[in-house]
Amino acid sequence: LLINELVNFATQYGTVQKQLLNDFEIPYALLDYNSRFLWMNENLQRSQARTKLP
């Protein structure tokens, strides 16, 4: 029972944390050692979409 509660808490916490990071107003991203994007929030995605050249 305790294990189930811990797993449930961790799952909910991770979901809330991901939503908060995604909704953060400052555009930001996580990059790998080769400067490739691993993840970016919605504000950075929108700014990248506006700056792409045809």
Phi, psi and omega in degrees: 000315180297319179298317179299319179294319178295317178296318179298315179298313181298321179295313179294319180298316179297321179295315179295316180299316180298318180295318178297317179295320182291325182272359181303135187288335180275127177294130177204166183210164170252131181242154174272185183294342178262015180063028174267143181291128171264324181197146173218151180279173186297324180295321177290322177300316179295318181292326177292322180295326180286335186260357180291140178269151179292000000 
